[in-house]
Amino acid sequence: MGCGVALIFNAGGLAKLIPYGPLIPCAGIIAVIGLAEFWRPGLRPADAGALARAPLRPVDPRRVAQRLLGLLATLAAIGFLYWLFPEYHGTFYQPYWAFLRSVSPVALLVPVYFVWADRRLPEVRDEYYTLGAWLLGTRRPGDAGIIARHAGAWTIKAFFLPLMTVYLSNELGALYAATLSVRVGIKPLYDFCYHLSYAIDLMFCVVGYASTLRLFGAEVRSVEPTVSGWLVALLCYQPFYSVIGPYYLQYDDATFWDNWLQSWPVLEACWAVGIIGLLSIYALSTVSFGLRFSNLTNRGIVTSGPYRYSKHPAYLAKNLSWWLISVPFVSEQGWAAALRNCCLLALVNGVYYLRARTEERHLASDPHYVRYAEWIDEHGLLRALSSIVPALRFRAPRGPR
């Protein structure tokens, strides 16, 4: 699998210079979208170009040094956690260590970026400066909240970026294998489209977690404040799902859509198109975030792409695709096993419903999201369904906004 990735993205001996091959297309995405947002005011809700046009102030070397201290302390803490937890000592995360080696030269640009930002940031006491000042013994009221948001944002990045780099490496390897298939028929084409959609999704996931920069207006504005929000999100990912899923939420067996429908080629083809259509919506939902994809954070409200029609198109498309792929309502073990599989998949769907609800509760503190969610309830694609099932409607926060 790793060989496939190397052949696709490291042709010409680039593997020695860039151990993590998928970094090449990811860097291309960041460059294209970043430059577009930088030079086109108003392209996104947060105008990245406004920071470049902000009035300049003299550079203060002490402020720059404190920000560097804050960054170094943050990276040291994350490095310690990677060293501490056995989860990160196996071979599973080798693509992530390759990713870090590949991006390490960017560290040389960090002081330059901090000098650039020091002249332009509207608030002098940003997260890095506040943490650096706190470590030097200078503390002010309100610093605890800033540092807590900083710690939350970096905890999210430290947890999800390794996973996404590993998943992306694996998906690109599977995509490469699918391109070498010499078989003819619906299934080989389905396999290629399946891995392509997930590869695109994961590419923008890696881009999102790797580019939380004010330079592009992609900084973290707020972090999920509740334990319940964190729990339902983390439950869906390694290593937590690998512990809980196989023992409590294993909703599929030996019967899947392809072996179920192999005797009906026309229906099989239509079924495959339906799955790929849903996965395309899922991938396009992630692409709509541009540089701002991230779990458990608010980095700007997205209203384009599939989000123009639904508040949670990614969750909706992904969960529907699982029903079509695993066909839990069909089982060689009989109707009781099929009923059990359906109940278990419904529980998985319930986890994603809770994720959507906790995300809405978090984003409800942003008036832009409140206006968007209320508009979707009245004009969205599923407005008729939400009028029948009130639990699907947005619950506006109480009190003044």
Buried (B, 14 or more C-beta within 10 A) or exposed (E): BBEBBBEBBBEEEBBEEBBBBBBBBBBEBBEEBBEBBBEEEEBBBBBBBEBEEEEEEEEBEEBBBBBBBBBBBBEEEBEEBBEEEEEBEEEBBBBBBBBBEBBEEEEEEEBEBBBBBBBBBEEEBBBBBBBBBBBEEEEEEEBEEBBEBBBBBBBBBBBBBBBBBBBBBBBBBBBBBBBEEEEEEBBBBBBBBBBBBBBBBBBBBBBBBBBBBBBBBBBBBBBBBEEEBBBBBBBBBBEEBEEBBEEEBBBBBEBBBBBBBEEEEEEBBEBBBBBBBBBBBBBBBBBBBBBBBBBBBBBBBBBEBBBBBBBBBBBBBBBBBBBBBBBBBBBEEEEEBBEBBBEBBBEBBEBBBBBBBBBBBBBBBBEEBBEBBEEBBEEBEBBEEBEEEEEBBBEEEEEEE
